[in-house]
Amino acid sequence: MEGFEHLGFLIQFEDKGSDGDFLSQAAPIFANSDPDMPAVPVPASQVLGWLLQNIASSLEHVTEKNPAKENGPPSGSDQDVVKASPSVRSPCFIEGVSKSSYVKQASDLKNSSLKVINCHDSVIYILAPLRYATIYGCSDATIVLGAVGKAVRVEHCERVHVIIAAKRVCIANCRECVFFLGVNHHPLIVGDNHKLQMRREEKRKGFDVVGWLARLLLRVRGERCLKVAPYNTYYSRLEEHMTEVGIEATINRWDDTLELGMIDPHNSLSHPAGVSDAQAESATRLDPDHFTKFLIPNWLEGESTGSTKDNPFPLTDPYLTSQQKNQNNLGETKQILREAPLEENLKRELSCALHVYFRDWLYASGNIRQLYCQQSD
């Protein structure tokens, strides 16, 4: 029964007036469709027959609709119709960006879907409304996705910070990544997100004790965990783009993650040898003390202007308190520097010292590259 309910993520009956929380609620073969009531046994063959019948009838319905769409304009109520030529329906690819900053505005994208593939040591801004987005094989990067109305999939990424406003997000086989989420549905976590399977490694032949202890130390320090946090940025047209694709800012289930399925034992990319039946790893919340705003430089938006002046997703109390604390500390530091009883020459020396430390941080963090990449603008 549990496996049957999981199929609700793939098969939805939107015309039933339900949000699709339980597939059994749409199935007339169950006497008690209320999930709080005891389930009445139903033969598996009968359930399978009902599923196949509904899938077959839905396919016939799609076949009947397609000729009508080809012969006439699409209905405005059909949100899945891309009002563009067939060539525009293919996804836009951003591939192989390395040690750079990369920006795409809504005016730059004629496609409703986007794929960011094999980008490394870069900062990528996608400030546009989309239906679907995929991030695959990226490392040591920060990726900002504007508003995605259907779903985002992030797969095989390492040490990536991803900032997403979307209806749904699926995270698969990622390592040491942090996700700043504004999502209306459960974030799905599948596959091997590098949780250490210590007991199984102990049984492995030729077990590397030193390597195991090193990985254990990383685990204890929390550096290998998948982390989630609330959405932490904005740009001027963000709320406009969210409205366009149907994202609600009042609903954010960033920390209500759902772990589905097991690690694939046949996928050599996503699991180490000896780990064949481990449950997909859950995510941990980012420590509120480590939560900061991510500022998108306003020059990246060019001449486009909008009404968004702040993060549209409300923060929960711990993260809001941390953010206010950082702002207060910054204000107090500025005031102390302004009111410091120093002679002018000493104030200049203090100012120079602060600039030196800031410059060192720019180089150490790699953020200096963003200034160089945007210098021509």
PLY file of the C-alpha trace (Angstrom):
ply
format ascii 1.0
element vertex 377
property float x
property float y
property float z
element edge 376
property int vertex1
property int vertex2
end_header
0.00 0.00 0.00
2.84 2.36 0.79
4.40 1.70 -2.62
1.03 2.34 -4.26
0.70 5.71 -2.53
4.20 6.65 -3.73
2.90 6.36 -7.30
0.90 9.47 -6.51
4.03 11.47 -7.36
3.73 10.23 -10.95
-0.03 9.80 -11.38
-2.30 12.67 -10.40
-6.03 13.14 -10.81
-6.35 16.90 -10.93
-9.98 16.79 -12.04
-10.98 15.07 -8.80
-10.69 18.27 -6.81
-7.88 16.83 -4.70
-4.33 18.04 -4.31
-3.15 14.52 -4.99
-1.89 13.85 -1.48
-3.11 10.23 -1.56
-3.60 8.21 -4.73
-6.04 5.93 -2.92
-8.45 8.86 -2.54
-8.92 8.84 -6.32
-9.38 5.07 -6.51
-13.01 3.89 -6.22
-11.82 0.32 -5.56
-10.97 1.25 -1.97
-13.93 1.22 0.38
-12.20 3.59 2.79
-10.34 6.28 0.84
-9.85 8.29 4.03
-6.16 7.79 5.02
-7.14 7.99 8.70
-9.41 4.96 8.41
-8.27 1.32 8.35
-7.48 0.11 4.83
-9.68 -2.60 3.30
-7.63 -5.36 1.58
-7.79 -5.20 -2.23
-6.13 -7.75 -4.57
-2.97 -6.34 -6.19
-4.18 -7.56 -9.59
-7.29 -5.39 -9.26
-5.21 -2.34 -8.33
-2.89 -2.94 -11.29
-5.85 -3.28 -13.64
-7.32 0.00 -12.41
-3.99 1.79 -12.92
-3.48 0.42 -16.44
-7.05 1.31 -17.41
-6.61 4.92 -16.25
-3.23 5.28 -17.94
-4.64 3.91 -21.23
-7.66 6.24 -21.13
-5.48 9.27 -20.34
-3.21 8.46 -23.28
-6.25 8.28 -25.56
-7.38 11.64 -24.21
-3.96 13.18 -24.98
-4.05 11.71 -28.50
-7.46 13.28 -29.08
-6.27 16.69 -27.84
-3.09 16.88 -29.92
-4.73 17.16 -33.38
-6.94 19.95 -32.08
-3.89 21.86 -30.83
-2.15 21.46 -34.17
-5.20 22.79 -36.08
-5.99 25.70 -33.79
-4.52 27.99 -31.14
-3.87 26.47 -27.71
-6.26 27.15 -24.89
-5.20 29.82 -22.43
-6.20 27.54 -19.57
-3.71 24.84 -20.61
-0.62 25.83 -18.64
1.47 23.03 -20.12
1.22 24.40 -23.66
4.35 26.22 -24.82
3.19 28.99 -27.13
6.21 28.80 -29.41
7.55 27.06 -32.44
8.86 23.47 -32.06
12.47 24.69 -32.15
11.80 26.91 -29.13
10.52 23.96 -27.08
13.97 22.39 -26.87
15.82 23.37 -23.68
18.45 26.06 -23.50
21.89 24.71 -22.51
24.48 26.46 -20.36
27.45 24.15 -20.48
31.10 24.20 -19.49
31.24 27.60 -17.79
34.47 27.69 -15.78
35.98 30.31 -13.49
33.58 32.96 -14.66
30.30 34.75 -14.00
27.38 34.09 -16.32
24.07 35.96 -16.54
20.83 35.19 -18.40
17.87 37.57 -18.36
14.29 36.85 -19.39
14.95 38.64 -22.68
17.87 36.28 -23.36
15.82 33.10 -23.00
13.25 32.09 -25.59
12.88 28.64 -24.06
10.70 27.43 -21.22
13.30 24.96 -19.93
16.99 25.22 -19.09
19.89 22.87 -18.43
23.07 23.92 -16.59
25.67 21.23 -17.21
29.30 20.73 -16.12
29.91 24.26 -14.84
32.72 24.70 -12.33
34.11 27.37 -10.02
31.63 29.95 -11.32
28.64 32.08 -10.39
25.61 31.67 -12.66
22.55 33.93 -12.54
19.35 32.89 -14.34
17.02 35.84 -13.69
14.06 34.63 -15.72
10.80 32.65 -15.44
11.03 28.98 -16.52
8.92 25.84 -16.51
11.69 23.28 -15.98
15.36 23.46 -15.02
18.11 20.87 -14.63
21.50 21.34 -12.95
23.87 18.46 -13.63
27.52 17.71 -12.89
28.50 21.12 -11.50
31.04 21.79 -8.75
32.36 24.66 -6.62
29.74 27.01 -8.02
26.85 29.24 -7.00
23.74 28.96 -9.17
20.72 31.27 -8.86
17.47 30.22 -10.57
14.81 32.91 -10.81
11.33 31.30 -10.85
10.63 27.75 -12.07
6.95 26.94 -12.37
7.11 23.15 -12.72
10.21 21.43 -11.33
13.98 21.69 -10.81
16.27 18.65 -10.76
19.79 18.91 -9.31
21.98 15.86 -9.86
25.63 14.78 -9.43
26.82 18.14 -8.07
29.57 18.78 -5.52
30.16 21.79 -3.26
27.51 23.85 -5.02
25.27 26.52 -3.51
21.91 26.51 -5.30
19.32 29.28 -4.79
15.94 28.24 -6.14
12.40 29.64 -6.27
10.25 26.82 -7.67
7.11 24.76 -7.35
9.10 21.52 -6.87
12.72 20.46 -6.54
14.36 17.04 -6.72
17.91 16.52 -5.40
19.78 13.39 -6.48
23.31 12.16 -5.80
24.77 15.46 -4.60
27.65 16.01 -2.21
28.43 18.84 0.20
25.83 21.13 -1.38
23.68 23.82 0.22
20.21 24.56 -1.11
18.47 27.87 -0.36
14.90 27.02 -1.22
11.62 28.77 -1.84
9.41 25.81 -2.82
5.66 25.12 -2.64
5.96 21.31 -2.39
8.13 18.79 -0.51
11.77 18.90 -1.72
12.44 15.33 -2.89
15.79 13.72 -2.02
16.71 10.56 -3.88
19.81 8.47 -4.46
23.13 8.64 -2.63
23.87 12.08 -1.26
27.07 10.81 0.38
25.96 9.73 3.77
28.72 7.53 5.17
27.63 3.90 5.34
30.05 3.03 8.14
28.85 -0.47 8.98
29.00 -1.61 5.40
32.43 -0.12 4.84
33.71 -2.08 7.80
32.78 -5.28 5.98
34.46 -4.28 2.75
37.59 -6.19 1.79
40.77 -4.17 2.03
39.07 -1.60 4.24
41.08 1.66 4.47
41.05 2.56 8.19
42.84 5.90 7.72
40.53 6.92 4.88
37.47 5.86 6.85
38.55 7.90 9.87
39.16 10.93 7.67
35.71 10.66 6.13
34.20 10.10 9.57
35.86 13.29 10.80
34.32 15.19 7.90
30.98 13.69 8.74
31.23 14.68 12.39
32.12 18.21 11.36
29.04 18.27 9.14
30.95 18.99 5.94
29.56 16.09 3.94
25.90 16.64 4.74
23.36 17.90 2.28
22.06 21.15 3.76
18.87 23.09 3.17
17.97 26.64 4.17
15.23 29.17 3.36
15.44 31.32 0.23
17.91 34.17 0.69
17.94 36.55 -2.26
15.85 38.65 -4.66
16.02 40.69 -7.85
13.69 43.43 -9.02
11.42 41.27 -11.21
11.38 38.16 -9.02
7.77 38.51 -7.78
6.61 39.28 -11.32
8.27 36.08 -12.57
6.88 34.04 -9.66
3.35 35.21 -10.44
3.86 34.40 -14.11
4.72 30.74 -13.40
2.38 30.29 -10.42
4.71 30.19 -7.38
3.20 31.28 -4.06
5.54 33.19 -1.76
3.35 32.46 1.27
4.07 28.70 1.01
7.66 27.59 1.57
8.30 23.93 2.47
12.07 24.25 2.28
12.67 22.10 5.38
9.87 19.58 4.80
12.05 17.23 2.76
10.91 13.82 1.59
13.39 10.98 1.07
12.26 8.56 -1.64
13.69 5.25 -2.79
16.99 3.50 -2.27
20.49 3.97 -3.65
20.79 2.44 -7.11
23.32 -0.44 -6.82
23.89 -0.42 -10.60
24.81 3.26 -10.84
28.59 3.49 -10.48
28.43 7.30 -10.43
26.12 7.56 -7.47
27.29 4.96 -4.98
30.51 3.36 -3.72
31.17 -0.34 -3.91
29.49 -2.33 -1.17
26.55 0.02 -0.69
23.58 -1.54 -2.42
20.48 -1.11 -0.31
20.95 2.06 1.71
18.08 4.49 2.16
18.36 7.88 0.44
19.97 10.36 2.84
17.99 13.11 4.49
19.10 16.73 4.52
20.06 18.80 7.55
19.12 22.41 8.19
21.79 25.03 7.77
22.85 26.53 11.08
21.04 29.91 11.35
24.35 31.51 12.41
25.70 30.62 8.95
22.70 32.04 7.10
23.34 35.24 5.14
21.66 37.20 2.40
22.90 36.61 -1.13
23.02 39.93 -2.95
22.56 39.96 -6.71
24.44 42.99 -8.14
21.86 45.42 -9.51
23.97 46.08 -12.60
23.29 42.52 -13.74
19.66 43.41 -14.39
20.50 46.09 -16.94
17.57 48.40 -17.64
14.90 45.99 -16.36
13.05 47.30 -13.33
10.50 45.65 -11.09
8.73 46.05 -7.78
10.59 43.47 -5.69
12.65 45.18 -2.99
13.31 42.25 -0.64
13.09 38.49 -0.25
9.42 37.58 -0.98
9.57 34.36 1.08
9.07 34.95 4.83
11.88 33.65 7.05
11.27 31.43 10.06
12.19 32.94 13.43
15.72 31.47 13.88
16.85 32.67 10.44
15.11 36.03 10.74
16.76 36.59 14.13
20.17 35.67 12.69
19.70 38.03 9.74
18.68 40.91 12.00
21.64 40.19 14.27
24.04 40.44 11.32
22.47 43.72 10.21
22.70 45.14 13.74
26.33 44.07 14.06
27.15 45.77 10.77
25.42 48.98 11.87
27.21 48.98 15.21
30.58 48.39 13.55
30.03 51.30 11.17
29.04 53.56 14.06
32.09 52.56 16.11
34.37 53.34 13.17
32.72 56.72 12.58
32.92 57.71 16.25
36.39 56.32 16.95
38.48 58.99 18.78
41.35 58.82 16.29
43.35 61.44 14.49
42.78 61.74 10.75
45.99 59.94 9.81
45.10 57.01 12.09
41.59 56.88 10.62
43.11 56.65 7.16
45.38 53.82 8.30
42.38 51.98 9.79
40.42 52.44 6.58
43.34 51.12 4.51
43.67 48.09 6.80
39.97 47.29 6.37
40.31 47.56 2.58
43.28 45.20 2.64
41.36 42.58 4.61
38.35 42.97 2.30
40.54 42.57 -0.78
42.15 39.47 0.73
38.69 38.04 1.33
37.68 38.78 -2.27
40.64 36.80 -3.58
40.39 33.97 -1.04
36.66 33.47 -1.69
36.93 33.82 -5.46
34.45 36.70 -5.49
37.02 38.99 -7.09
36.31 37.11 -10.33
32.76 38.45 -10.39
34.05 42.03 -10.42
36.51 41.28 -13.22
33.90 39.44 -15.29
31.48 42.36 -15.06
34.11 45.07 -15.54
33.07 45.74 -19.13
29.52 46.54 -17.95
0 1
1 2
2 3
3 4
4 5
5 6
6 7
7 8
8 9
9 10
10 11
11 12
12 13
13 14
14 15
15 16
16 17
17 18
18 19
19 20
20 21
21 22
22 23
23 24
24 25
25 26
26 27
27 28
28 29
29 30
30 31
31 32
32 33
33 34
34 35
35 36
36 37
37 38
38 39
39 40
40 41
41 42
42 43
43 44
44 45
45 46
46 47
47 48
48 49
49 50
50 51
51 52
52 53
53 54
54 55
55 56
56 57
57 58
58 59
59 60
60 61
61 62
62 63
63 64
64 65
65 66
66 67
67 68
68 69
69 70
70 71
71 72
72 73
73 74
74 75
75 76
76 77
77 78
78 79
79 80
80 81
81 82
82 83
83 84
84 85
85 86
86 87
87 88
88 89
89 90
90 91
91 92
92 93
93 94
94 95
95 96
96 97
97 98
98 99
99 100
100 101
101 102
102 103
103 104
104 105
105 106
106 107
107 108
108 109
109 110
110 111
111 112
112 113
113 114
114 115
115 116
116 117
117 118
118 119
119 120
120 121
121 122
122 123
123 124
124 125
125 126
126 127
127 128
128 129
129 130
130 131
131 132
132 133
133 134
134 135
135 136
136 137
137 138
138 139
139 140
140 141
141 142
142 143
143 144
144 145
145 146
146 147
147 148
148 149
149 150
150 151
151 152
152 153
153 154
154 155
155 156
156 157
157 158
158 159
159 160
160 161
161 162
162 163
163 164
164 165
165 166
166 167
167 168
168 169
169 170
170 171
171 172
172 173
173 174
174 175
175 176
176 177
177 178
178 179
179 180
180 181
181 182
182 183
183 184
184 185
185 186
186 187
187 188
188 189
189 190
190 191
191 192
192 193
193 194
194 195
195 196
196 197
197 198
198 199
199 200
200 201
201 202
202 203
203 204
204 205
205 206
206 207
207 208
208 209
209 210
210 211
211 212
212 213
213 214
214 215
215 216
216 217
217 218
218 219
219 220
220 221
221 222
222 223
223 224
224 225
225 226
226 227
227 228
228 229
229 230
230 231
231 232
232 233
233 234
234 235
235 236
236 237
237 238
238 239
239 240
240 241
241 242
242 243
243 244
244 245
245 246
246 247
247 248
248 249
249 250
250 251
251 252
252 253
253 254
254 255
255 256
256 257
257 258
258 259
259 260
260 261
261 262
262 263
263 264
264 265
265 266
266 267
267 268
268 269
269 270
270 271
271 272
272 273
273 274
274 275
275 276
276 277
277 278
278 279
279 280
280 281
281 282
282 283
283 284
284 285
285 286
286 287
287 288
288 289
289 290
290 291
291 292
292 293
293 294
294 295
295 296
296 297
297 298
298 299
299 300
300 301
301 302
302 303
303 304
304 305
305 306
306 307
307 308
308 309
309 310
310 311
311 312
312 313
313 314
314 315
315 316
316 317
317 318
318 319
319 320
320 321
321 322
322 323
323 324
324 325
325 326
326 327
327 328
328 329
329 330
330 331
331 332
332 333
333 334
334 335
335 336
336 337
337 338
338 339
339 340
340 341
341 342
342 343
343 344
344 345
345 346
346 347
347 348
348 349
349 350
350 351
351 352
352 353
353 354
354 355
355 356
356 357
357 358
358 359
359 360
360 361
361 362
362 363
363 364
364 365
365 366
366 367
367 368
368 369
369 370
370 371
371 372
372 373
373 374
374 375
375 376
